[in-house]
Amino acid sequence: MNSSTDLDESVRTELTSLRDSIDNIDAAVVHMLAERFKCTQRVGRLKAEHDLPAADPAREARQIARLRGLAEDAKLDPAFAEKLLNFIIAEVIRHHETIAGRS
C-alpha cells in the first residue's frame, strides 16, 4: 500500500474533502446531542416536580423500536442505532435521577 506521501494529488484532495465532511457531520451530531439533552433536562425537572420516575420503560421501548426503523430506512445497522440510543437513555436517566436528588 502507498504511504500518504506517495498518494496521488486527486486522492489526497478527495480524502481531505471527505474528512472535512466528516468533521462537519461530527460537529452537527454534537450540537444535536446538546439540544437533545437540553430537552431531556427540562423533562427531568418536570418529572422531579411531579415526583415521576426517572425512567419510562414503555417510552424507551417505543423509542428504540422507532429508532431501529429509522436506522433501517437510512441503511444504518439497527443494532448499532439501538446501542447508541441505549447509551443516551442511560445518560438521560442518570441526569433525571440527579435532578430529582435520587442518585
SEFIZA-3560 file (N, C-alpha, C; in Angstrom, 3 decimals):
REM SEFIZA-3560
<numar><xx>0.838</xx><yy>-1.176</yy><zz>0.000</zz><atom>N</atom></numar>
<numar><xx>0.000</xx><yy>0.000</yy><zz>0.000</zz><atom>CA</atom></numar>
<numar><xx>0.882</xx><yy>1.237</yy><zz>0.000</zz><atom>C</atom></numar>
<numar><xx>0.454</xx><yy>2.269</yy><zz>-0.685</zz><atom>N</atom></numar>
<numar><xx>1.219</xx><yy>3.508</yy><zz>-0.774</zz><atom>CA</atom></numar>
<numar><xx>1.173</xx><yy>4.268</yy><zz>0.540</zz><atom>C</atom></numar>
<numar><xx>2.264</xx><yy>4.912</yy><zz>0.878</zz><atom>N</atom></numar>
<numar><xx>2.260</xx><yy>5.791</yy><zz>2.042</zz><atom>CA</atom></numar>
<numar><xx>1.566</xx><yy>7.088</yy><zz>1.657</zz><atom>C</atom></numar>
<numar><xx>1.193</xx><yy>7.900</yy><zz>2.657</zz><atom>N</atom></numar>
<numar><xx>0.476</xx><yy>9.138</yy><zz>2.365</zz><atom>CA</atom></numar>
<numar><xx>1.307</xx><yy>10.073</yy><zz>1.501</zz><atom>C</atom></numar>
<numar><xx>2.631</xx><yy>9.978</yy><zz>1.567</zz><atom>N</atom></numar>
<numar><xx>3.476</xx><yy>10.843</yy><zz>0.733</zz><atom>CA</atom></numar>
<numar><xx>3.445</xx><yy>10.423</yy><zz>-0.724</zz><atom>C</atom></numar>
<numar><xx>3.055</xx><yy>9.183</yy><zz>-0.990</zz><atom>N</atom></numar>
<numar><xx>3.001</xx><yy>8.682</yy><zz>-2.357</zz><atom>CA</atom></numar>
<numar><xx>1.616</xx><yy>8.849</yy><zz>-2.990</zz><atom>C</atom></numar>
<numar><xx>0.666</xx><yy>9.367</yy><zz>-2.245</zz><atom>N</atom></numar>
<numar><xx>-0.689</xx><yy>9.471</yy><zz>-2.764</zz><atom>CA</atom></numar>
<numar><xx>-0.781</xx><yy>10.454</yy><zz>-3.922</zz><atom>C</atom></numar>
<numar><xx>-1.556</xx><yy>10.068</yy><zz>-4.873</zz><atom>N</atom></numar>
<numar><xx>-1.870</xx><yy>10.947</yy><zz>-5.993</zz><atom>CA</atom></numar>
<numar><xx>-2.591</xx><yy>12.183</yy><zz>-5.456</zz><atom>C</atom></numar>
<numar><xx>-2.327</xx><yy>13.332</yy><zz>-6.025</zz><atom>N</atom></numar>
<numar><xx>-2.921</xx><yy>14.591</yy><zz>-5.547</zz><atom>CA</atom></numar>
<numar><xx>-4.449</xx><yy>14.540</yy><zz>-5.551</zz><atom>C</atom></numar>
<numar><xx>-5.058</xx><yy>13.898</yy><zz>-6.550</zz><atom>N</atom></numar>
<numar><xx>-6.525</xx><yy>13.824</yy><zz>-6.590</zz><atom>CA</atom></numar>
<numar><xx>-7.067</xx><yy>12.984</yy><zz>-5.442</zz><atom>C</atom></numar>
<numar><xx>-6.344</xx><yy>11.938</yy><zz>-5.062</zz><atom>N</atom></numar>
<numar><xx>-6.741</xx><yy>11.103</yy><zz>-3.928</zz><atom>CA</atom></numar>
<numar><xx>-6.620</xx><yy>11.906</yy><zz>-2.636</zz><atom>C</atom></numar>
<numar><xx>-5.510</xx><yy>12.630</yy><zz>-2.503</zz><atom>N</atom></numar>
<numar><xx>-5.290</xx><yy>13.459</yy><zz>-1.316</zz><atom>CA</atom></numar>
<numar><xx>-6.401</xx><yy>14.523</yy><zz>-1.195</zz><atom>C</atom></numar>
<numar><xx>-6.774</xx><yy>15.127</yy><zz>-2.310</zz><atom>N</atom></numar>
<numar><xx>-7.826</xx><yy>16.147</yy><zz>-2.325</zz><atom>CA</atom></numar>
<numar><xx>-9.167</xx><yy>15.543</yy><zz>-1.928</zz><atom>C</atom></numar>
<numar><xx>-9.489</xx><yy>14.374</yy><zz>-2.490</zz><atom>N</atom></numar>
<numar><xx>-10.750</xx><yy>13.715</yy><zz>-2.137</zz><atom>CA</atom></numar>
<numar><xx>-10.769</xx><yy>13.310</yy><zz>-0.671</zz><atom>C</atom></numar>
<numar><xx>-9.662</xx><yy>12.782</yy><zz>-0.186</zz><atom>N</atom></numar>
<numar><xx>-9.562</xx><yy>12.386</yy><zz>1.216</zz><atom>CA</atom></numar>
<numar><xx>-9.776</xx><yy>13.596</yy><zz>2.133</zz><atom>C</atom></numar>
<numar><xx>-9.147</xx><yy>14.701</yy><zz>1.805</zz><atom>N</atom></numar>
<numar><xx>-9.310</xx><yy>15.928</yy><zz>2.601</zz><atom>CA</atom></numar>
<numar><xx>-10.762</xx><yy>16.391</yy><zz>2.581</zz><atom>C</atom></numar>
<numar><xx>-11.378</xx><yy>16.349</yy><zz>1.414</zz><atom>N</atom></numar>
<numar><xx>-12.777</xx><yy>16.758</yy><zz>1.287</zz><atom>CA</atom></numar>
<numar><xx>-13.698</xx><yy>15.862</yy><zz>2.113</zz><atom>C</atom></numar>
<numar><xx>-13.480</xx><yy>14.562</yy><zz>2.047</zz><atom>N</atom></numar>
<numar><xx>-14.292</xx><yy>13.627</yy><zz>2.825</zz><atom>CA</atom></numar>
<numar><xx>-14.085</xx><yy>13.835</yy><zz>4.320</zz><atom>C</atom></numar>
<numar><xx>-12.855</xx><yy>14.045</yy><zz>4.728</zz><atom>N</atom></numar>
<numar><xx>-12.577</xx><yy>14.278</yy><zz>6.145</zz><atom>CA</atom></numar>
<numar><xx>-13.202</xx><yy>15.593</yy><zz>6.623</zz><atom>C</atom></numar>
<numar><xx>-13.197</xx><yy>16.611</yy><zz>5.768</zz><atom>N</atom></numar>
<numar><xx>-13.870</xx><yy>17.869</yy><zz>6.115</zz><atom>CA</atom></numar>
<numar><xx>-15.362</xx><yy>17.635</yy><zz>6.322</zz><atom>C</atom></numar>
<numar><xx>-15.968</xx><yy>16.826</yy><zz>5.460</zz><atom>N</atom></numar>
<numar><xx>-17.389</xx><yy>16.491</yy><zz>5.607</zz><atom>CA</atom></numar>
<numar><xx>-17.635</xx><yy>15.746</yy><zz>6.906</zz><atom>C</atom></numar>
<numar><xx>-16.776</xx><yy>14.790</yy><zz>7.217</zz><atom>N</atom></numar>
<numar><xx>-16.904</xx><yy>14.035</yy><zz>8.469</zz><atom>CA</atom></numar>
<numar><xx>-16.809</xx><yy>14.972</yy><zz>9.667</zz><atom>C</atom></numar>
<numar><xx>-15.850</xx><yy>15.903</yy><zz>9.626</zz><atom>N</atom></numar>
<numar><xx>-15.703</xx><yy>16.865</yy><zz>10.721</zz><atom>CA</atom></numar>
<numar><xx>-16.965</xx><yy>17.710</yy><zz>10.896</zz><atom>C</atom></numar>
<numar><xx>-17.562</xx><yy>18.134</yy><zz>9.796</zz><atom>N</atom></numar>
<numar><xx>-18.803</xx><yy>18.919</yy><zz>9.856</zz><atom>CA</atom></numar>
<numar><xx>-19.950</xx><yy>18.094</yy><zz>10.418</zz><atom>C</atom></numar>
<numar><xx>-20.045</xx><yy>16.856</yy><zz>9.992</zz><atom>N</atom></numar>
<numar><xx>-21.101</xx><yy>15.976</yy><zz>10.495</zz><atom>CA</atom></numar>
<numar><xx>-20.903</xx><yy>15.730</yy><zz>11.987</zz><atom>C</atom></numar>
<numar><xx>-19.669</xx><yy>15.483</yy><zz>12.417</zz><atom>N</atom></numar>
<numar><xx>-19.393</xx><yy>15.288</yy><zz>13.844</zz><atom>CA</atom></numar>
<numar><xx>-19.813</xx><yy>16.513</yy><zz>14.652</zz><atom>C</atom></numar>
<numar><xx>-19.527</xx><yy>17.701</yy><zz>14.144</zz><atom>N</atom></numar>
<numar><xx>-19.934</xx><yy>18.930</yy><zz>14.840</zz><atom>CA</atom></numar>
<numar><xx>-21.453</xx><yy>19.013</yy><zz>14.931</zz><atom>C</atom></numar>
<numar><xx>-22.143</xx><yy>18.670</yy><zz>13.855</zz><atom>N</atom></numar>
<numar><xx>-23.605</xx><yy>18.687</yy><zz>13.864</zz><atom>CA</atom></numar>
<numar><xx>-24.162</xx><yy>17.680</yy><zz>14.863</zz><atom>C</atom></numar>
<numar><xx>-23.561</xx><yy>16.497</yy><zz>14.926</zz><atom>N</atom></numar>
<numar><xx>-24.003</xx><yy>15.471</yy><zz>15.876</zz><atom>CA</atom></numar>
<numar><xx>-23.856</xx><yy>15.986</yy><zz>17.307</zz><atom>C</atom></numar>
<numar><xx>-22.725</xx><yy>16.606</yy><zz>17.612</zz><atom>N</atom></numar>
<numar><xx>-22.504</xx><yy>17.136</yy><zz>18.962</zz><atom>CA</atom></numar>
<numar><xx>-23.550</xx><yy>18.202</yy><zz>19.290</zz><atom>C</atom></numar>
<numar><xx>-23.806</xx><yy>19.088</yy><zz>18.354</zz><atom>N</atom></numar>
<numar><xx>-24.798</xx><yy>20.141</yy><zz>18.597</zz><atom>CA</atom></numar>
<numar><xx>-26.203</xx><yy>19.572</yy><zz>18.744</zz><atom>C</atom></numar>
<numar><xx>-26.534</xx><yy>18.565</yy><zz>17.954</zz><atom>N</atom></numar>
<numar><xx>-27.849</xx><yy>17.935</yy><zz>18.067</zz><atom>CA</atom></numar>
<numar><xx>-27.998</xx><yy>17.216</yy><zz>19.405</zz><atom>C</atom></numar>
<numar><xx>-26.950</xx><yy>16.545</yy><zz>19.844</zz><atom>N</atom></numar>
<numar><xx>-26.999</xx><yy>15.885</yy><zz>21.151</zz><atom>CA</atom></numar>
<numar><xx>-27.146</xx><yy>16.912</yy><zz>22.266</zz><atom>C</atom></numar>
<numar><xx>-26.455</xx><yy>18.037</yy><zz>22.146</zz><atom>N</atom></numar>
<numar><xx>-26.584</xx><yy>19.090</yy><zz>23.155</zz><atom>CA</atom></numar>
<numar><xx>-28.029</xx><yy>19.587</yy><zz>23.220</zz><atom>C</atom></numar>
<numar><xx>-28.651</xx><yy>19.786</yy><zz>22.077</zz><atom>N</atom></numar>
<numar><xx>-30.057</xx><yy>20.221</yy><zz>22.053</zz><atom>CA</atom></numar>
<numar><xx>-30.968</xx><yy>19.152</yy><zz>22.648</zz><atom>C</atom></numar>
<numar><xx>-30.688</xx><yy>17.896</yy><zz>22.324</zz><atom>N</atom></numar>
<numar><xx>-31.490</xx><yy>16.797</yy><zz>22.873</zz><atom>CA</atom></numar>
<numar><xx>-31.396</xx><yy>16.783</yy><zz>24.395</zz><atom>C</atom></numar>
<numar><xx>-30.176</xx><yy>16.948</yy><zz>24.916</zz><atom>N</atom></numar>
<numar><xx>-30.007</xx><yy>16.928</yy><zz>26.361</zz><atom>CA</atom></numar>
<numar><xx>-30.624</xx><yy>18.149</yy><zz>27.034</zz><atom>C</atom></numar>
<numar><xx>-30.676</xx><yy>19.280</yy><zz>26.356</zz><atom>N</atom></numar>
<numar><xx>-31.397</xx><yy>20.436</yy><zz>26.912</zz><atom>CA</atom></numar>
<numar><xx>-32.865</xx><yy>20.077</yy><zz>27.114</zz><atom>C</atom></numar>
<numar><xx>-33.453</xx><yy>19.418</yy><zz>26.128</zz><atom>N</atom></numar>
<numar><xx>-34.865</xx><yy>18.998</yy><zz>26.233</zz><atom>CA</atom></numar>
<numar><xx>-35.044</xx><yy>17.961</yy><zz>27.334</zz><atom>C</atom></numar>
<numar><xx>-34.138</xx><yy>16.987</yy><zz>27.394</zz><atom>N</atom></numar>
<numar><xx>-34.311</xx><yy>15.948</yy><zz>28.410</zz><atom>CA</atom></numar>
<numar><xx>-34.063</xx><yy>16.494</yy><zz>29.815</zz><atom>C</atom></numar>
<numar><xx>-33.258</xx><yy>17.529</yy><zz>29.940</zz><atom>N</atom></numar>
<numar><xx>-33.083</xx><yy>18.166</yy><zz>31.258</zz><atom>CA</atom></numar>
<numar><xx>-34.410</xx><yy>18.803</yy><zz>31.690</zz><atom>C</atom></numar>
<numar><xx>-35.109</xx><yy>19.416</yy><zz>30.744</zz><atom>N</atom></numar>
<numar><xx>-36.417</xx><yy>20.002</yy><zz>31.066</zz><atom>CA</atom></numar>
<numar><xx>-37.401</xx><yy>18.914</yy><zz>31.460</zz><atom>C</atom></numar>
<numar><xx>-37.354</xx><yy>17.776</yy><zz>30.755</zz><atom>N</atom></numar>
<numar><xx>-38.198</xx><yy>16.640</yy><zz>31.121</zz><atom>CA</atom></numar>
<numar><xx>-37.857</xx><yy>16.189</yy><zz>32.535</zz><atom>C</atom></numar>
<numar><xx>-36.572</xx><yy>16.110</yy><zz>32.852</zz><atom>N</atom></numar>
<numar><xx>-36.131</xx><yy>15.686</yy><zz>34.184</zz><atom>CA</atom></numar>
<numar><xx>-36.648</xx><yy>16.610</yy><zz>35.275</zz><atom>C</atom></numar>
<numar><xx>-36.606</xx><yy>17.926</yy><zz>35.018</zz><atom>N</atom></numar>
<numar><xx>-37.126</xx><yy>18.874</yy><zz>36.011</zz><atom>CA</atom></numar>
<numar><xx>-38.636</xx><yy>18.704</yy><zz>36.182</zz><atom>C</atom></numar>
<numar><xx>-39.342</xx><yy>18.507</yy><zz>35.086</zz><atom>N</atom></numar>
<numar><xx>-40.792</xx><yy>18.306</yy><zz>35.147</zz><atom>CA</atom></numar>
<numar><xx>-41.126</xx><yy>17.024</yy><zz>35.909</zz><atom>C</atom></numar>
<numar><xx>-40.391</xx><yy>15.968</yy><zz>35.621</zz><atom>N</atom></numar>
<numar><xx>-40.601</xx><yy>14.708</yy><zz>36.344</zz><atom>CA</atom></numar>
<numar><xx>-40.336</xx><yy>14.888</yy><zz>37.840</zz><atom>C</atom></numar>
<numar><xx>-39.268</xx><yy>15.609</yy><zz>38.173</zz><atom>N</atom></numar>
<numar><xx>-38.925</xx><yy>15.820</yy><zz>39.580</zz><atom>CA</atom></numar>
<numar><xx>-40.014</xx><yy>16.630</yy><zz>40.282</zz><atom>C</atom></numar>
<numar><xx>-40.515</xx><yy>17.657</yy><zz>39.616</zz><atom>N</atom></numar>
<numar><xx>-41.565</xx><yy>18.497</yy><zz>40.202</zz><atom>CA</atom></numar>
<numar><xx>-42.831</xx><yy>17.707</yy><zz>40.500</zz><atom>C</atom></numar>
<numar><xx>-43.086</xx><yy>16.687</yy><zz>39.712</zz><atom>N</atom></numar>
<numar><xx>-44.313</xx><yy>15.899</yy><zz>39.853</zz><atom>CA</atom></numar>
<numar><xx>-44.052</xx><yy>14.505</yy><zz>40.408</zz><atom>C</atom></numar>
<numar><xx>-42.857</xx><yy>14.312</yy><zz>40.950</zz><atom>N</atom></numar>
<numar><xx>-42.458</xx><yy>13.057</yy><zz>41.579</zz><atom>CA</atom></numar>
<numar><xx>-42.686</xx><yy>11.845</yy><zz>40.665</zz><atom>C</atom></numar>
<numar><xx>-42.327</xx><yy>12.012</yy><zz>39.412</zz><atom>N</atom></numar>
<numar><xx>-42.436</xx><yy>10.923</yy><zz>38.440</zz><atom>CA</atom></numar>
<numar><xx>-41.112</xx><yy>10.163</yy><zz>38.401</zz><atom>C</atom></numar>
<numar><xx>-41.143</xx><yy>8.887</yy><zz>38.037</zz><atom>N</atom></numar>
<numar><xx>-39.894</xx><yy>8.110</yy><zz>37.976</zz><atom>CA</atom></numar>
<numar><xx>-38.970</xx><yy>8.631</yy><zz>36.877</zz><atom>C</atom></numar>
<numar><xx>-37.683</xx><yy>8.476</yy><zz>37.110</zz><atom>N</atom></numar>
<numar><xx>-36.686</xx><yy>8.934</yy><zz>36.143</zz><atom>CA</atom></numar>
<numar><xx>-36.769</xx><yy>8.155</yy><zz>34.834</zz><atom>C</atom></numar>
<numar><xx>-37.038</xx><yy>6.873</yy><zz>34.927</zz><atom>N</atom></numar>
<numar><xx>-37.110</xx><yy>6.017</yy><zz>33.740</zz><atom>CA</atom></numar>
<numar><xx>-38.557</xx><yy>5.804</yy><zz>33.330</zz><atom>C</atom></numar>
<numar><xx>-38.754</xx><yy>5.627</yy><zz>32.035</zz><atom>N</atom></numar>
<numar><xx>-40.071</xx><yy>5.318</yy><zz>31.478</zz><atom>CA</atom></numar>
<numar><xx>-39.880</xx><yy>4.175</yy><zz>30.482</zz><atom>C</atom></numar>
<numar><xx>-39.830</xx><yy>2.922</yy><zz>30.991</zz><atom>N</atom></numar>
<numar><xx>-39.500</xx><yy>1.782</yy><zz>30.128</zz><atom>CA</atom></numar>
<numar><xx>-40.391</xx><yy>1.641</yy><zz>28.893</zz><atom>C</atom></numar>
<numar><xx>-41.675</xx><yy>1.966</yy><zz>29.002</zz><atom>N</atom></numar>
<numar><xx>-42.556</xx><yy>1.837</yy><zz>27.836</zz><atom>CA</atom></numar>
<numar><xx>-42.151</xx><yy>2.835</yy><zz>26.748</zz><atom>C</atom></numar>
<numar><xx>-41.894</xx><yy>4.075</yy><zz>27.142</zz><atom>N</atom></numar>
<numar><xx>-41.456</xx><yy>5.085</yy><zz>26.159</zz><atom>CA</atom></numar>
<numar><xx>-40.104</xx><yy>4.683</yy><zz>25.569</zz><atom>C</atom></numar>
<numar><xx>-39.204</xx><yy>4.228</yy><zz>26.416</zz><atom>N</atom></numar>
<numar><xx>-37.881</xx><yy>3.835</yy><zz>25.934</zz><atom>CA</atom></numar>
<numar><xx>-37.986</xx><yy>2.721</yy><zz>24.897</zz><atom>C</atom></numar>
<numar><xx>-38.853</xx><yy>1.748</yy><zz>25.146</zz><atom>N</atom></numar>
<numar><xx>-39.049</xx><yy>0.644</yy><zz>24.187</zz><atom>CA</atom></numar>
<numar><xx>-39.605</xx><yy>1.170</yy><zz>22.868</zz><atom>C</atom></numar>
<numar><xx>-40.561</xx><yy>2.100</yy><zz>22.950</zz><atom>N</atom></numar>
<numar><xx>-41.122</xx><yy>2.697</yy><zz>21.718</zz><atom>CA</atom></numar>
<numar><xx>-40.042</xx><yy>3.456</yy><zz>20.952</zz><atom>C</atom></numar>
<numar><xx>-39.217</xx><yy>4.196</yy><zz>21.675</zz><atom>N</atom></numar>
<numar><xx>-38.156</xx><yy>4.970</yy><zz>21.021</zz><atom>CA</atom></numar>
<numar><xx>-37.118</xx><yy>4.058</yy><zz>20.361</zz><atom>C</atom></numar>
<numar><xx>-36.786</xx><yy>2.976</yy><zz>21.025</zz><atom>N</atom></numar>
<numar><xx>-35.821</xx><yy>2.036</yy><zz>20.450</zz><atom>CA</atom></numar>
<numar><xx>-36.392</xx><yy>1.420</yy><zz>19.174</zz><atom>C</atom></numar>
<numar><xx>-37.647</xx><yy>0.997</yy><zz>19.214</zz><atom>N</atom></numar>
<numar><xx>-38.277</xx><yy>0.424</yy><zz>18.018</zz><atom>CA</atom></numar>
<numar><xx>-38.320</xx><yy>1.457</yy><zz>16.897</zz><atom>C</atom></numar>
<numar><xx>-38.680</xx><yy>2.682</yy><zz>17.238</zz><atom>N</atom></numar>
<numar><xx>-38.751</xx><yy>3.761</yy><zz>16.249</zz><atom>CA</atom></numar>
<numar><xx>-37.372</xx><yy>4.017</yy><zz>15.642</zz><atom>C</atom></numar>
<numar><xx>-36.355</xx><yy>4.106</yy><zz>16.488</zz><atom>N</atom></numar>
<numar><xx>-35.015</xx><yy>4.390</yy><zz>16.003</zz><atom>CA</atom></numar>
<numar><xx>-34.470</xx><yy>3.248</yy><zz>15.149</zz><atom>C</atom></numar>
<numar><xx>-34.793</xx><yy>2.018</yy><zz>15.513</zz><atom>N</atom></numar>
<numar><xx>-34.359</xx><yy>0.877</yy><zz>14.691</zz><atom>CA</atom></numar>
<numar><xx>-34.971</xx><yy>0.979</yy><zz>13.297</zz><atom>C</atom></numar>
<numar><xx>-36.242</xx><yy>1.361</yy><zz>13.226</zz><atom>N</atom></numar>
<numar><xx>-36.896</xx><yy>1.539</yy><zz>11.925</zz><atom>CA</atom></numar>
<numar><xx>-36.260</xx><yy>2.652</yy><zz>11.115</zz><atom>C</atom></numar>
<numar><xx>-35.971</xx><yy>3.773</yy><zz>11.771</zz><atom>N</atom></numar>
<numar><xx>-35.301</xx><yy>4.878</yy><zz>11.086</zz><atom>CA</atom></numar>
<numar><xx>-33.922</xx><yy>4.446</yy><zz>10.583</zz><atom>C</atom></numar>
<numar><xx>-33.223</xx><yy>3.686</yy><zz>11.404</zz><atom>N</atom></numar>
<numar><xx>-31.896</xx><yy>3.208</yy><zz>11.010</zz><atom>CA</atom></numar>
<numar><xx>-31.994</xx><yy>2.302</yy><zz>9.787</zz><atom>C</atom></numar>
<numar><xx>-32.944</xx><yy>1.393</yy><zz>9.801</zz><atom>N</atom></numar>
<numar><xx>-33.122</xx><yy>0.508</yy><zz>8.649</zz><atom>CA</atom></numar>
<numar><xx>-33.387</xx><yy>1.317</yy><zz>7.385</zz><atom>C</atom></numar>
<numar><xx>-34.276</xx><yy>2.310</yy><zz>7.488</zz><atom>N</atom></numar>
<numar><xx>-34.593</xx><yy>3.155</yy><zz>6.330</zz><atom>CA</atom></numar>
<numar><xx>-33.363</xx><yy>3.905</yy><zz>5.830</zz><atom>C</atom></numar>
<numar><xx>-32.483</xx><yy>4.277</yy><zz>6.758</zz><atom>N</atom></numar>
<numar><xx>-31.282</xx><yy>5.040</yy><zz>6.410</zz><atom>CA</atom></numar>
<numar><xx>-30.102</xx><yy>4.144</yy><zz>6.039</zz><atom>C</atom></numar>
<numar><xx>-30.327</xx><yy>2.835</yy><zz>6.014</zz><atom>N</atom></numar>
<numar><xx>-29.262</xx><yy>1.866</yy><zz>5.707</zz><atom>CA</atom></numar>
<numar><xx>-28.143</xx><yy>1.908</yy><zz>6.748</zz><atom>C</atom></numar>
<numar><xx>-28.551</xx><yy>2.121</yy><zz>8.021</zz><atom>N</atom></numar>
<numar><xx>-27.628</xx><yy>2.095</yy><zz>9.150</zz><atom>CA</atom></numar>
<numar><xx>-27.956</xx><yy>0.845</yy><zz>9.961</zz><atom>C</atom></numar>
<numar><xx>-26.952</xx><yy>0.205</yy><zz>10.487</zz><atom>N</atom></numar>
<numar><xx>-27.155</xx><yy>-1.008</yy><zz>11.271</zz><atom>CA</atom></numar>
<numar><xx>-28.092</xx><yy>-0.718</yy><zz>12.448</zz><atom>C</atom></numar>
<numar><xx>-29.291</xx><yy>-1.333</yy><zz>12.483</zz><atom>N</atom></numar>
<numar><xx>-30.235</xx><yy>-1.080</yy><zz>13.574</zz><atom>CA</atom></numar>
<numar><xx>-29.678</xx><yy>-1.454</yy><zz>14.948</zz><atom>C</atom></numar>
<numar><xx>-28.840</xx><yy>-2.476</yy><zz>15.015</zz><atom>N</atom></numar>
<numar><xx>-28.251</xx><yy>-2.860</yy><zz>16.295</zz><atom>CA</atom></numar>
<numar><xx>-27.333</xx><yy>-1.751</yy><zz>16.805</zz><atom>C</atom></numar>
<numar><xx>-26.585</xx><yy>-1.147</yy><zz>15.911</zz><atom>N</atom></numar>
<numar><xx>-25.736</xx><yy>-0.017</yy><zz>16.301</zz><atom>CA</atom></numar>
<numar><xx>-26.596</xx><yy>1.144</yy><zz>16.787</zz><atom>C</atom></numar>
<numar><xx>-27.651</xx><yy>1.462</yy><zz>16.060</zz><atom>N</atom></numar>
<numar><xx>-28.536</xx><yy>2.557</yy><zz>16.446</zz><atom>CA</atom></numar>
<numar><xx>-29.147</xx><yy>2.293</yy><zz>17.822</zz><atom>C</atom></numar>
<numar><xx>-29.522</xx><yy>1.053</yy><zz>18.075</zz><atom>N</atom></numar>
<numar><xx>-30.097</xx><yy>0.698</yy><zz>19.375</zz><atom>CA</atom></numar>
<numar><xx>-29.069</xx><yy>0.859</yy><zz>20.493</zz><atom>C</atom></numar>
<numar><xx>-27.844</xx><yy>0.415</yy><zz>20.246</zz><atom>N</atom></numar>
<numar><xx>-26.790</xx><yy>0.574</yy><zz>21.252</zz><atom>CA</atom></numar>
<numar><xx>-26.560</xx><yy>2.048</yy><zz>21.563</zz><atom>C</atom></numar>
<numar><xx>-26.538</xx><yy>2.868</yy><zz>20.531</zz><atom>N</atom></numar>
<numar><xx>-26.337</xx><yy>4.300</yy><zz>20.722</zz><atom>CA</atom></numar>
<numar><xx>-27.483</xx><yy>4.899</yy><zz>21.538</zz><atom>C</atom></numar>
<numar><xx>-28.716</xx><yy>4.561</yy><zz>21.192</zz><atom>N</atom></numar>
<numar><xx>-29.853</xx><yy>5.099</yy><zz>21.931</zz><atom>CA</atom></numar>
<numar><xx>-29.862</xx><yy>4.591</yy><zz>23.372</zz><atom>C</atom></numar>
<numar><xx>-29.524</xx><yy>3.342</yy><zz>23.591</zz><atom>N</atom></numar>
<numar><xx>-29.451</xx><yy>2.818</yy><zz>24.964</zz><atom>CA</atom></numar>
<numar><xx>-28.427</xx><yy>3.589</yy><zz>25.789</zz><atom>C</atom></numar>
<numar><xx>-27.307</xx><yy>3.920</yy><zz>25.179</zz><atom>N</atom></numar>
<numar><xx>-26.280</xx><yy>4.705</yy><zz>25.859</zz><atom>CA</atom></numar>
<numar><xx>-26.826</xx><yy>6.090</yy><zz>26.217</zz><atom>C</atom></numar>
<numar><xx>-27.502</xx><yy>6.719</yy><zz>25.274</zz><atom>N</atom></numar>
<numar><xx>-28.077</xx><yy>8.048</yy><zz>25.508</zz><atom>CA</atom></numar>
<numar><xx>-29.153</xx><yy>7.968</yy><zz>26.586</zz><atom>C</atom></numar>
<numar><xx>-30.027</xx><yy>6.983</yy><zz>26.508</zz><atom>N</atom></numar>
<numar><xx>-31.100</xx><yy>6.827</yy><zz>27.501</zz><atom>CA</atom></numar>
<numar><xx>-30.518</xx><yy>6.651</yy><zz>28.898</zz><atom>C</atom></numar>
<numar><xx>-29.485</xx><yy>5.848</yy><zz>29.030</zz><atom>N</atom></numar>
<numar><xx>-28.865</xx><yy>5.645</yy><zz>30.344</zz><atom>CA</atom></numar>
<numar><xx>-28.347</xx><yy>6.965</yy><zz>30.909</zz><atom>C</atom></numar>
<numar><xx>-27.771</xx><yy>7.785</yy><zz>30.057</zz><atom>N</atom></numar>
<numar><xx>-27.269</xx><yy>9.098</yy><zz>30.498</zz><atom>CA</atom></numar>
<numar><xx>-28.424</xx><yy>10.018</yy><zz>30.887</zz><atom>C</atom></numar>
<numar><xx>-29.494</xx><yy>9.985</yy><zz>30.120</zz><atom>N</atom></numar>
<numar><xx>-30.675</xx><yy>10.801</yy><zz>30.439</zz><atom>CA</atom></numar>
<numar><xx>-31.252</xx><yy>10.390</yy><zz>31.795</zz><atom>C</atom></numar>
<numar><xx>-31.381</xx><yy>9.100</yy><zz>32.025</zz><atom>N</atom></numar>
<numar><xx>-31.922</xx><yy>8.617</yy><zz>33.304</zz><atom>CA</atom></numar>
<numar><xx>-31.017</xx><yy>9.051</yy><zz>34.454</zz><atom>C</atom></numar>
<numar><xx>-29.715</xx><yy>8.971</yy><zz>34.242</zz><atom>N</atom></numar>
<numar><xx>-28.775</xx><yy>9.426</yy><zz>35.269</zz><atom>CA</atom></numar>
<numar><xx>-28.997</xx><yy>10.906</yy><zz>35.572</zz><atom>C</atom></numar>
<numar><xx>-29.176</xx><yy>11.702</yy><zz>34.529</zz><atom>N</atom></numar>
<numar><xx>-29.456</xx><yy>13.131</yy><zz>34.727</zz><atom>CA</atom></numar>
<numar><xx>-30.765</xx><yy>13.333</yy><zz>35.496</zz><atom>C</atom></numar>
<numar><xx>-31.792</xx><yy>12.590</yy><zz>35.107</zz><atom>N</atom></numar>
<numar><xx>-33.086</xx><yy>12.720</yy><zz>35.781</zz><atom>CA</atom></numar>
<numar><xx>-32.986</xx><yy>12.354</yy><zz>37.253</zz><atom>C</atom></numar>
<numar><xx>-32.239</xx><yy>11.309</yy><zz>37.548</zz><atom>N</atom></numar>
<numar><xx>-32.064</xx><yy>10.909</yy><zz>38.958</zz><atom>CA</atom></numar>
<numar><xx>-31.309</xx><yy>11.983</yy><zz>39.731</zz><atom>C</atom></numar>
<numar><xx>-30.317</xx><yy>12.581</yy><zz>39.109</zz><atom>N</atom></numar>
<numar><xx>-29.569</xx><yy>13.661</yy><zz>39.752</zz><atom>CA</atom></numar>
<numar><xx>-30.469</xx><yy>14.864</yy><zz>40.012</zz><atom>C</atom></numar>
<numar><xx>-31.248</xx><yy>15.240</yy><zz>39.020</zz><atom>N</atom></numar>
<numar><xx>-32.173</xx><yy>16.376</yy><zz>39.161</zz><atom>CA</atom></numar>
<numar><xx>-33.146</xx><yy>16.113</yy><zz>40.314</zz><atom>C</atom></numar>
<numar><xx>-33.628</xx><yy>14.885</yy><zz>40.406</zz><atom>N</atom></numar>
<numar><xx>-34.608</xx><yy>14.537</yy><zz>41.448</zz><atom>CA</atom></numar>
<numar><xx>-33.952</xx><yy>14.273</yy><zz>42.796</zz><atom>C</atom></numar>
<numar><xx>-32.635</xx><yy>14.298</yy><zz>42.838</zz><atom>N</atom></numar>
<numar><xx>-31.932</xx><yy>14.041</yy><zz>44.096</zz><atom>CA</atom></numar>
<numar><xx>-31.972</xx><yy>12.579</yy><zz>44.510</zz><atom>C</atom></numar>
<numar><xx>-32.107</xx><yy>11.700</yy><zz>43.510</zz><atom>N</atom></numar>
<numar><xx>-32.221</xx><yy>10.257</yy><zz>43.791</zz><atom>CA</atom></numar>
<numar><xx>-30.930</xx><yy>9.509</yy><zz>43.572</zz><atom>C</atom></numar>
<numar><xx>-29.886</xx><yy>10.200</yy><zz>43.148</zz><atom>N</atom></numar>
<numar><xx>-28.649</xx><yy>9.469</yy><zz>42.825</zz><atom>CA</atom></numar>
<numar><xx>-27.801</xx><yy>9.238</yy><zz>44.048</zz><atom>C</atom></numar>
//
